[in-house]
Amino acid sequence: MTIEEMLGKVDHTQLKAFATWEDIRKLCDEAVKYHTASVCVPPSYVKRIHETYGEQINICTVVGFPLGYSVTEAKLAETRKALEEGCGEIDMVVNIGDVKNGDFDKVETEIRTLKEACGEHILKVIIETCYLTEAEKIALCRAVTNAGADYIKTSTGFGTGGATKEDVELFRKHIGPDVKIKAAGGVSTLEDLEMFLRLGCDRVGTSRAVGLYRQKEHAE
């Protein structure tokens, strides 16, 4: 897989609390130039990006981010607003407290509710693997599959750990055939990016891929 092909699988990400419009515009310009799969940005910037770049960019935003413990009604309102303002993809965070309480029916219902709101738009479900046992990860693979979500995603990038080879391999064993995998958190080298794609991830979330590509260009 060429670097260009790999970048086509990247959600080019800027989710820092202090991200300015200048930061977001730089991200978007890079996404247009390098043909990344999307830009993943704070909800407050979705409308301005859509108005500025139109159909040049596929916009992804986050819901219930990064802790996941917003009530379902709040996540639903966030989702609807983002879609209304031009967002194409939603990355939601599950309620990790519900997971720890073993209330997987509630988690599944929330995911299904947001997927119904998304309709044909893509819904990715962040399960924040760093906080979970293997049994909880497997149960969430089932919940994500049963709820009809499009992707299961490893991490927010704001937890105590990010994507790992072991978690992606576990997902592959336990998700349904219609669910794809997104790795995120700690993807800091081109080798990391290539590894996760070879493991079967359809998307990788990182803020570093374009910079790494430029470093390789300069080295050559």
Backbone as a ProteinNet text record, in pm:
[ID]
protein_1_A
[PRIMARY]
MTIEEMLGKVDHTQLKAFATWEDIRKLCDEAVKYHTASVCVPPSYVKRIHETYGEQINICTVVGFPLGYSVTEAKLAETRKALEEGCGEIDMVVNIGDVKNGDFDKVETEIRTLKEACGEHILKVIIETCYLTEAEKIALCRAVTNAGADYIKTSTGFGTGGATKEDVELFRKHIGPDVKIKAAGGVSTLEDLEMFLRLGCDRVGTSRAVGLYRQKEHAE
[TERTIARY]
84.6	0	88.1	62.8	142.2	101.3	186.3	151.9	24.2	9.7	-110.8	-235.8	-226	-339.2	-367.7	-262.6	-281.4	-349.8	-308.8	-371.5	-519.9	-558.1	-698.6	-782.3	-716.4	-785	-777	-720.7	-697.2	-808.4	-859.6	-941.3	-843.1	-815.6	-715	-774.9	-710.3	-776.7	-716.1	-805.2	-765.6	-879.1	-859.1	-963.7	-916.6	-806.7	-759.4	-858	-871.2	-967.2	-936.4	-810	-769.6	-746.2	-800.8	-784.5	-851.6	-776.4	-829	-876.9	-945.3	-985.3	-864.7	-755.4	-633.4	-584.1	-590.7	-552.9	-644.9	-773	-871.6	-856.6	-833.4	-816.2	-692.4	-585	-463	-493.6	-566.5	-605.5	-685	-781.3	-867.3	-789.7	-701.3	-620	-533.8	-479.1	-399.7	-487	-609	-700.4	-734.4	-756.4	-785.3	-664	-546.7	-424.9	-388	-402.3	-355.6	-468.9	-589.8	-704.2	-726.4	-728.7	-759.5	-908.2	-941.7	-1080.3	-1175.2	-1128.8	-1212.1	-1122.7	-1184	-1126.6	-1214.8	-1152	-1226.6	-1202.9	-1310.3	-1299	-1402.8	-1384	-1485	-1617.5	-1729.7	-1860.7	-1878.8	-1816.7	-1835.6	-1778.2	-1694.1	-1635.8	-1702.7	-1796.2	-1855.6	-1918.7	-2001.5	-2073.5	-1976.6	-1877.5	-1783.7	-1701.8	-1662.4	-1589.2	-1676.1	-1800.3	-1891.2	-1914.6	-1931	-1953	-1828.6	-1710.7	-1585.2	-1540	-1555.6	-1498.5	-1603.5	-1728.8	-1833.4	-1808	-1820.4	-1807.5	-1662.5	-1568	-1426.8	-1383.7	-1454.9	-1411.3	-1525.7	-1492.7	-1584.6	-1560.2	-1661.6	-1645.1	-1692	-1606.2	-1639.1	-1631.6	-1725.7	-1717.3	-1747.7	-1732.3	-1744.5	-1867.2	-1922.1	-2043.1	-2021.5	-2061.9	-2039.2	-1891.4	-1813.7	-1667.2	-1605.2	-1498.5	-1434.4	-1474.1	-1561.5	-1586.4	-1705.8	-1797.5	-1905	-2025.1	-2018.1	-2126.3	-2239.2	-2246.7	-2365.1	-2486.2	-2604.1	-2724.8	-2752.6	-2825.8	-2854.3	-2920.9	-3011.5	-3081.8	-2985.1	-2881.8	-2781.9	-2698.3	-2660.9	-2585.4	-2668.3	-2795.9	-2885.2	-2896	-2909.4	-2916.3	-2786.3	-2672.9	-2543.5	-2535.8	-2579.6	-2574.5	-2659.8	-2782.9	-2873.6	-2820.9	-2765.6	-2712.7	-2593.5	-2505.1	-2387	-2427	-2521.6	-2566.8	-2633.3	-2711.1	-2779.1	-2678.4	-2563.4	-2463.2	-2363.5	-2379.5	-2295.9	-2201	-2215.1	-2126.5	-2165.9	-2067	-2093.4	-2077.5	-1999.5	-1970.4	-1969.4	-2017.9	-2024.9	-1943.1	-1854	-1780.3	-1832.7	-1913.7	-1973.5	-1893.1	-1897.8	-1834.7	-1944.1	-1925.6	-2022.6	-2018.3	-2123.3	-2125.7	-2047	-1924.2	-1834.9	-1884.4	-1953.5	-2013.4	-2116.2	-2199.4	-2296.3	-2225	-2114.1	-2035.9	-1986.8	-1931.1	-1877.5	-1987.8	-2108.9	-2223	-2282.8	-2229.3	-2279.6	-2411.2	-2448.7	-2578.1	-2561.9	-2532.9	-2503.8	-2629.1	-2746.2	-2869.9	-2888.9	-2857.4	-2869.4	-2768.6	-2647	-2543.3	-2587	-2638.3	-2682.7	-2798.2	-2889.8	-3003.2	-2957	-2859.6	-2808.4	-2742.4	-2661.5	-2595.5	-2699.9	-2801.4	-2906.2	-2980.5	-3006.4	-3075.4	-2996.4	-2865.8	-2782.9	-2767.8	-2762.2	-2753.2	-2880.5	-2995	-3121.3	-3120.8	-3064.4	-3054.5	-2958.2	-2852.7	-2752.7	-2805.6	-2893	-2942.7	-2830	-2815.7	-2711.9	-2573	-2568.5	-2438.4	-2368.6	-2237.4	-2157.9	-2157.3	-2176.6	-2162.8	-2049.8	-1951.8	-1842.2	-1861.3	-1835.7	-1859.5	-1726.4	-1690.3	-1564.9	-1592.1	-1518.1	-1541.9	-1435.6	-1329.8	-1222	-1164.9	-1093.9	-1044.4	-954.7	-885.7	-790	-856.1	-987.1	-1058	-1130.1	-1118.8	-1206.1	-1132.8	-1206.9	-1158.3	-1182.6	-1120.9	-1143.2	-1290.3	-1352.8	-1494.7	-1582	-1549.9	-1626.3	-1607.1	-1485.6	-1459.6	-1540.4	-1543.9	-1619	-1768.5	-1819.2	-1960.9	-1993.3	-1900.4	-1923	-1915.1	-1833.3	-1833.9	-1973.8	-2036.9	-2172.5	-2272.3	-2260.3	-2354	-2344.9	-2223.6	-2203.2	-2261.2	-2238.1	-2290.2	-2442.7	-2500.3	-2646.1	-2717.5	-2652.4	-2714.3	-2705.7	-2627.7	-2620.5	-2523.4	-2430.1	-2330.4	-2235.9	-2169.4	-2082.2	-1939.9	-1893.1	-1755.7	-1751.5	-1653.8	-1611.7	-1473.6	-1454.1	-1330.7	-1265.9	-1134.8	-1063.7	-1067	-1042.2	-1002.8	-1038.3	-1046	-1063.4	-931.4	-823.4	-694.7	-676.7	-779.4	-774.3	-774.4	-776.4	-774.8	-633.4	-619.7	-488.4	-408.6	-470.5	-401.2	-474.7	-407.2	-466.7	-481.9	-482.1	-503.3	-387.2	-421.2	-319.1	-350.4	-246.3	-259.8	-354.2	-341.5	-422.3	-570.8	-604.7	-745.7	-805.5	-729.7	-780.2	-803	-710.8	-727	-848.4	-871.4	-988.6	-1116.9	-1120.8	-1237.3	-1268.5	-1166.3	-1187.1	-1254.2	-1226.4	-1285.8	-1432.5	-1472.5	-1601.9	-1703.1	-1663.8	-1761.5	-1831	-1948.3	-2020	-1957.7	-1999	-1937.4	-1959.6	-2060	-2088.4	-2024.1	-1950.3	-1886.2	-1739	-1694.1	-1553.6	-1481	-1349.9	-1266.9	-1191.6	-1193.8	-1110.7	-1017	-888.7	-787.7	-756.4	-744.5	-711.9	-642.1	-561.6	-488.6	-350.1	-249.4	-110.5	-55.1	-122.7	-70.5	26.4	154.6	251.7	358.2	361	459.5	389.4	455.9	401.6	394.4	487.5	485	360.1	322.7	198.2	78.9	74.8	-36.6	-46.9	64.7	64.8	25	74.2	42	-108.6	-172.5	-315.7	-397.6	-356.6	-427.5	-409.2	-290.1	-265.2	-341.2	-364	-439.7	-588.3	-631.9	-771.6	-852.9	-788.2	-860.9	-896.9	-1017.4	-1060	-1029.4	-1019.6	-984.5	-883.7	-804.2	-712.7	-726.6	-747.3	-755.9	-622.8	-568.9	-441.7	-426.8	-355	-323.3	-186	-115.8	25.6	55.1	-38.2	-7.1	49.4	-10.4	36.7	178.2	205.8	341	443	405.6	495.8	520.1	416.2	430.3	528.8	516.7	608.2	751.9	769.4	904.8	964.7	885.8	934.1	967.8	883.8	910.4	1044	1068.6	1192.6	1314	1294.7	1404.8	1446.1	1348.6	1378.9	1435.1
-119.7	0	124.7	215.6	337.7	432.8	532.8	631.3	705.1	733.4	802.2	719.3	590	500.6	494.9	493.7	492.5	619.6	734.4	860.4	862.3	788.8	778.7	702.2	640.5	569.1	645.3	764.7	841.5	942.4	942.5	1053.7	1154.9	1260.4	1361	1443.5	1438.9	1475.5	1596.8	1684.2	1794.9	1814.1	1761.4	1764.8	1829.2	1901.4	1968.4	2076.5	2091.7	2188.4	2330.9	2359.3	2495.4	2513.2	2423.5	2435.1	2563.6	2643.4	2767.4	2742	2841.7	2828.9	2814.8	2879.7	2866.1	2720.8	2656.5	2515	2428.5	2456.6	2378.1	2400	2522.2	2551.8	2480.9	2479.8	2408	2259.5	2201.8	2061.2	2034.3	2120.7	2103.1	2118.9	2216.3	2235.6	2111.3	2053.2	1930.3	1814.8	1807.4	1699.6	1707.8	1829.6	1848.6	1809.7	1853.2	1827.6	1680.3	1611.8	1473.4	1371	1417.7	1328.1	1229.3	1281	1195.4	1158.7	1052.8	1004.5	1110.3	1183.9	1288	1380	1485.4	1558.2	1528	1500.7	1475.4	1594.6	1667.8	1801.1	1820.3	1922.4	1954.7	1994.3	1962.3	1995.1	2144	2228.4	2372.9	2426.1	2345.8	2390.9	2330.4	2240.1	2169.6	2266.9	2356.5	2447	2535.4	2590.1	2679.8	2604.3	2482.8	2402	2375.7	2336.5	2305.8	2428.9	2544.1	2667.4	2709	2678.8	2719.8	2624.2	2494	2393.8	2316.4	2326.3	2256.8	2108.1	2057.2	1912.6	1868.1	1959.3	1920.3	1827.7	1835.8	1766	1685.4	1563.3	1481.2	1513.9	1567.4	1611.7	1503.8	1471.6	1381	1461.4	1437.2	1502.2	1402.4	1448.1	1360.2	1395.8	1294.2	1308.1	1240.5	1309.9	1254.6	1241.9	1330.8	1320.1	1408.6	1363	1232.5	1129.6	1165.1	1078.2	985.6	1019.2	926.9	927.6	1001.4	985.2	1087.5	1158.1	1239.2	1146.7	1198.2	1117	1099.5	996.5	966.1	1082.6	1150.8	1262.7	1372.8	1396.3	1497.4	1451.9	1325.1	1271.8	1277.4	1249.3	1254.1	1396.1	1493.3	1633.2	1675.6	1635.4	1665.4	1606.4	1481.8	1412.1	1483.2	1514.1	1579.5	1716	1790.7	1923	1913	1818.2	1800.7	1764	1673.9	1633.6	1750.8	1826.3	1944	2045.7	2056.3	2156.9	2108.4	1985.3	1940.1	1826.6	1765.7	1655.4	1528.2	1449.8	1324.6	1201.4	1213.3	1098	1140.6	1049.8	1074.5	969.7	1014.1	924.5	945.4	853.4	864.3	785.2	830.3	756.6	685.9	557	483.9	534.3	504.9	535.6	426.8	459.1	359.6	316.1	405.9	368	257.5	269.1	163.1	32.2	41.6	-78.5	-143.8	-63.7	-116.5	-172.8	-120.8	-173.1	-297.5	-335.7	-453.5	-431.4	-306.2	-274.6	-261.9	-373.7	-370.9	-349.5	-385.8	-357.2	-206.1	-132.4	13.9	72.3	19.7	67	40.6	-78.8	-114.4	-25.7	1.6	87.7	227.5	280.4	413.8	416.5	315.6	309.8	302.7	218.8	203.8	335.9	407.2	535.7	634.7	640.1	732.7	687.5	557	509	540.6	529.4	565.9	714	797.4	940.8	965.6	886.5	904	858.6	760.7	709.3	655.6	711.7	665.5	720.4	815.1	867.1	765.1	771.5	673.1	703.3	597.4	606.5	515.4	575	499.8	502.9	390.9	378.3	361.7	462.2	459.5	387.4	278.5	203.2	228.1	300	336.4	211	132.6	1.4	6	117.3	123.5	105	125.6	113.2	-20.6	-108.9	-225.8	-358	-455.5	-593.5	-657.7	-771.9	-841.8	-880.1	-924.4	-962.7	-843	-726.3	-605.4	-566.4	-580.4	-550	-642.6	-770.1	-867.2	-834.8	-802.1	-765.9	-642.1	-547.1	-426.5	-456.1	-550.3	-592.9	-640.9	-718	-766.6	-651	-558	-444.9	-357.7	-327.9	-245.1	-314.4	-444.4	-521.8	-524.9	-558.3	-570.7	-438.5	-328	-195.9	-141.4	-206.3	-165.3	-52.7	-26.4	78.7	36.5	134.9	108.5	70	125.8	101.8	82.8	5.2	5.5	71.6	161	241.2	220.4	209.8	172.1	278.4	404.4	501.2	644.2	729.4	872.6	942.8	885.7	955.7	1040.7	1046.1	1124.8	1036.6	905.5	813	779.2	671.1	631.5	546.8	512	433.8	443.6	401	409	273.6	273.3	150.4	53.8	-75.3	-179.5	-287.8	-356.6	-470.4	-574.5	-601.2	-704.9	-671.7	-543.8	-505.3	-516.5	-477.3	-488.2	-634.7	-720.6	-863.9	-920.1	-874	-916.5	-871.8	-747.7	-696.8	-785.3	-819.6	-896.7	-1030.2	-1085.6	-1215.1	-1203.3	-1085.2	-1076.9	-980.3	-896.2	-807.9	-882.4	-831.2	-888.5	-848.6	-912.4	-888.7	-749.3	-678.1	-544.7	-432.6	-467.8	-367.8	-354.8	-232	-205.2	-157.1	-148.1	-112.7	16.9	104.1	224.6	220.9	232.8	244.7	391.5	431	570.4	576.3	679.8	697.3	638.2	724.2	676.8	629.5	658.5	621.3	730.9	707.2	816.4	798.8	683.9	662	603.3	613.3	550.4	399.6	344.5	200.6	161.8	245.8	222.5	223	324.3	339.8	217.2	177.4	62	-65.4	-81.6	-200.9	-214.2	-104.3	-112	-138	-81.7	-107.9	-252.3	-305.7	-446	-542	-500.2	-583	-588.1	-500.9	-503.8	-381.1	-277.4	-153.1	-86.9	-34.3	39.2	187.7	234.5	374.1	379	485.2	515.6	663.5	694.7	832.9	880	985.1	1039.1	1184.3	1260	1398.1	1407.3	1294.3	1297.8	1251.5	1187.5	1118.8	1211.5	1329.9	1421.7	1469.1	1500.3	1540	1430.5	1307.2	1195	1177.3	1198.4	1190.3	1295.6	1417.6	1524.8	1493.7	1435.3	1397.9	1297.7	1202.6	1100.5	1164.5	1258.5	1331.1	1402.9	1471.9	1548.1	1456.1	1340.6	1245.2	1187.6	1175.6	1120.5	1227.1
0	0	0	-92.3	-98.9	15.3	39.7	142.6	104.1	-24.1	-69.5	-42.1	-65.2	-36.6	113	193.4	338.6	386.8	331.1	371.4	336.8	233.5	196.6	297.9	395.7	504.5	637	633.8	756.7	782.4	905.7	953.6	1012.6	936.6	974.9	1090.1	1205.7	1330.9	1399.7	1449	1536.3	1637.9	1757.2	1860.1	1990.7	1985	2106.5	2149.5	2280.2	2335.1	2289.7	2262.8	2228.3	2077.7	1995.8	1850.3	1799.4	1726.4	1667.9	1525.4	1468.1	1328.6	1238.5	1272	1192.6	1194.2	1310.4	1320	1233.8	1242.1	1167.5	1017.6	979	836.1	780.7	856.5	815.1	795.9	891.4	883.6	756.6	729.6	612.9	482.5	477.4	356.6	330.8	436.9	423	375.5	428.4	388.9	240.7	192.2	50.5	-33.7	8.4	-68.6	-72.3	41	51.7	42.4	22.1	-1.9	113.1	234.9	349.2	347.2	421	421.8	476.5	577.8	639.3	721.4	773.4	886.4	1007.1	1120.5	1244.2	1336.2	1364.9	1425.5	1536	1620.4	1720.8	1655.5	1720.4	1662.3	1632.1	1710.6	1693.7	1563.2	1495.8	1370.1	1247	1265.2	1151.3	1051.5	1099.3	1009.6	930.8	998.7	930.2	825.3	856.8	758.3	636.7	662	551	464.4	527.1	451.7	373.6	427.6	364.6	254.4	279.3	188.4	108.2	147.5	74	62.9	-59.1	-81.5	-99.5	-84	-96.2	17.1	130.4	250.9	310.4	351	429	576.5	643.3	782	878	972.3	1082.4	1212.3	1302.4	1432.8	1543.5	1667.3	1783	1865.4	1931.3	2011.5	2146.4	2255	2388.1	2419	2363.3	2363.2	2471.4	2540.1	2525.9	2632.7	2725.4	2840.8	2824.9	2734.7	2701.6	2793	2904.6	3002.7	2990.7	2879	2850.6	2837.1	2869.6	2852	2703.1	2670.5	2530.3	2459.2	2527	2464.6	2422.2	2502.8	2467.5	2347.5	2346.9	2233.3	2105.3	2119.6	2003.7	1949.5	2038.1	1995.1	1926.4	1981.1	1919.3	1779.1	1766.6	1638.2	1533.9	1569.8	1475.7	1432.3	1526.7	1494.7	1400.4	1426.8	1342.4	1199.4	1185.6	1052.9	980.3	1053.6	997.2	944.6	1011.1	974.2	869.4	821.4	711.3	741.8	858.5	896.4	821.7	780.4	710.6	796.6	905.6	990.1	1136.1	1221.8	1365.4	1438.5	1527.4	1617.4	1759	1807.1	1940.6	2042.7	2167.5	2276.7	2356.3	2381.4	2463	2607.2	2681.8	2824.5	2896.6	2933.5	2992.4	3130.3	3199.7	3327.1	3308.1	3204	3174.1	3142.9	3070	3038.9	3167.8	3256.2	3382.1	3471.7	3456	3531.5	3466.8	3351.4	3281.8	3210.7	3188.4	3128.4	2975.9	2913	2769.7	2685.1	2738.8	2665.5	2650.1	2757.3	2752	2653.5	2655.5	2562.6	2419.2	2394.7	2259.3	2213.5	2303.8	2269.4	2232.4	2306.8	2275.5	2137.8	2109.2	1978.3	1867.2	1885.6	1784.9	1763.4	1872.1	1863.1	1778.7	1801.7	1723.7	1579.2	1557.7	1419.4	1343.1	1408	1342.6	1304.6	1390.8	1360.3	1244.1	1236.6	1129.9	994	994.2	867	780.9	661	568.6	603.8	694.8	738.6	828.3	830.1	903.3	1052.9	1133.1	1278.4	1323.3	1389.7	1450.7	1602.2	1667.8	1811.4	1883.7	1962.1	2039.1	2170.7	2195.3	2318.8	2425.4	2393.8	2487.6	2556.3	2476.1	2519.1	2642.8	2664.5	2776.2	2912	2920.6	3047.5	3062.9	2964.6	2959.1	2977.6	3028.7	3032.7	2896.7	2874.3	2748	2732.4	2840	2833.1	2796.1	2850	2817.3	2670.6	2620.3	2478.8	2388.1	2422	2342	2345.9	2465.6	2478.5	2395.9	2388.9	2308.9	2159.5	2119.1	1978.8	1940	2029.2	2002.7	1999.8	2096.8	2103.7	1979.4	1937.3	1817.7	1694.4	1684.2	1571.5	1573.4	1688.8	1699.2	1673.8	1712.4	1698.4	1556	1470.5	1330.4	1301.2	1393.6	1369.4	1256.9	1199.4	1085.4	1125.3	1235.8	1280.8	1431.8	1476.9	1615.7	1618.6	1713.3	1719.4	1855.4	1856.8	1979	2087.9	2051.9	2154.1	2114.7	2216.8	2192.8	2165.3	2216.4	2216.3	2339.8	2426.2	2548.7	2673.4	2656	2767.8	2810.9	2884.4	2936.6	2837.9	2726.8	2625	2492.8	2385	2252.5	2187.9	2056.5	1980.3	2000	2004.3	2010.8	1908.5	1869.4	1777.1	1834.9	1964.1	2028.7	2025.3	2047.7	2046.1	1906.8	1805.9	1668.9	1632.8	1672.4	1645.1	1718.2	1840.8	1917	1847.2	1802.1	1729.8	1608.9	1533.8	1411	1439.1	1554.6	1590.7	1630.9	1682	1749.7	1688.4	1594.7	1530.2	1416.8	1377.4	1264.7	1132.1	1023.7	892.1	836.2	885.8	833.4	914.3	1018.8	1104.4	1066.3	1048.6	1017.5	1143.3	1133.1	1249.3	1222.8	1324.8	1322.9	1442.2	1416.3	1521.4	1543.7	1669.3	1700.9	1835.6	1852.1	1977.3	1969.4	1966.6	1969.9	1837.2	1727.9	1595.9	1554.1	1579.9	1571.5	1463.2	1395.1	1288.8	1166.5	1052.4	932	948.5	1027.2	1053.8	1131.9	1230.1	1304.3	1208.8	1124.1	1030.7	940.3	884.4	794.1	867.7	991.5	1069.6	1091.6	1134.5	1162.7	1036.5	925.7	800.9	757.6	775.6	739.6	831.6	954.4	1048.3	1014.3	925.8	884.1	920	972.6	999.3	866.8	860.1	741.4	754.3	879	907.1	1021.3	1018.4	1129.2	1160.8	1287.3	1329.9	1384.3	1325.7	1373	1329.4	1408.3	1371.8	1305.8	1295.9	1257.7	1115	1047.8	923	816.2	798.7	694.5	725.5	851.2	889.9	863.4	891.2	865.9	716.9	638.3	493.4	443.5	496.8	454.5	493.4	612.1	655.2	557.7	514	420.8	286.6	242.9	116.6	122.5	234.2	249.1	258.3	323	337.8	203.2	113.5	-18.2	-111.8
[MASK]
++++++++++++++++++++++++++++++++++++++++++++++++++++++++++++++++++++++++++++++++++++++++++++++++++++++++++++++++++++++++++++++++++++++++++++++++++++++++++++++++++++++++++++++++++++++++++++++++++++++++++++++++++++++++++++

